[in-house]
Structure formats: C-alpha cells, structure tokens
Amino acid sequence: MIHKQGMRGLPMPAGKEFMAEGFAKANVPAIPQLVEMAQELGVKFIACQMTMDVMNLTKDNFVDGIEVGGAVTFLEFAKEAAPTLTF
C-alpha cells in the first residue's frame, strides 16, 4: 500500500470483481488518497528494512513520509501505540 507504483495497481481478489463497483458506489477513496488521509491523521508507516533489502527496494520506491526500520524499530514504536496493523 505504501509502494508508489504498487498502490495504483492493486487487483481485486479473484471472484471479488463486484466489490470494485461497491467501492465506487460508496465513494470509497482510492488507495493513494487513503494513504494520504491516514498520514494527515498521524498514522505512521514503517517499511521493513530487511524486506526492502531482499526485494532490492529503496526509500525512494515508497510514498513520502514513511520511516524505514527493522523489527526493533517497529516494536519500540508499537509498544506505546494503540492499535497497530502489520502485514
């Protein structure tokens, strides 16, 4: 969701194409707008350094305003946060 190119082409899961119509009818913003709204509300995005290394990605591949860190960075933040979302 925070990859500059990937966020623009997230496909619907197979068999769930009807959901796109539902999102449109409900005026659900596109992923880039949702990320921007989240950042405006103070949501912190932390990209995993190890995953970036494995996938040969740099911070430039991601939206502005993200942080990069490993598990310790995330855990240091998460222990004080409520709630957190990881995937």
N, C-alpha and C positions, 0 to 999 in steps of 0.2 A: 504493500500500500504506500510505502514512502519512496519507492524507486520512481524516478522521474518518468521513465518510459513505461514501466510495468503497470503503473496505476491507471494508465489510459487504455489498457487493453485487457483488463481482467474479464475472462469469459464467464458466462453463467455455467453452472454445473450441467452436465448432460441431462436432458429431460426437464430442465427448470427454465427453459426459454420464456415461458409465460410470465415468469417473475419480472422480466425486464419491462413488460407492459404495465404490470402493477406498480413498479417503482416510478415509471413515468406518470401514471395517473395520480399517484400520491405526491408528486412533486419532490421526490427524494433527490437531493443534490448528487452530482457525480462524485466519484472518489476524490479527485483533486480539490473540489470545494469542501468536502467533508474533512479532509486533512487540514485545509486552511482554517476551517471553523474550529477544529479541535485545537490547533496551535493558538488561535486567538483566545481560546478559553483556558490556556495554560497547560494543555496536555504536553507531556514531554515524550519525545520519541528517541529511543536509544537503539542505534543499529549495532548489531553484534560484530565486533572486530574479527573474530575467528571466522565467521561465516563470510564476511567481506573478503578476507584473505583467501579462503577456499574458492570463492566464486570470482576472484580477481576484480573486485569492485573497490571503488574509492568513494570518499565522501561526496565527490562531485556527481556521482550517479544518483544521489538522493536529493529530496527536496531540501531547501534551505531551512536552517533552524534545528536540524537533528543533532544529536550527540552520538559519538561513537565510543563504545566501551565493551569490555568483556563482562563475564558473569559477575565479577566482584563489583564493577561499576553499577550494574543493574541492581544487585542485591543491596548495595549501600543506599541507593535511591528507594528501592521498593520497601525496605523495612520501615520507612516513615510514611509511605504512600498508602492511600486507601481510595479506591481499589487500583489494582494493576492488571494489565492484559498482556499476555505473551502468546506468541505463536511463531 
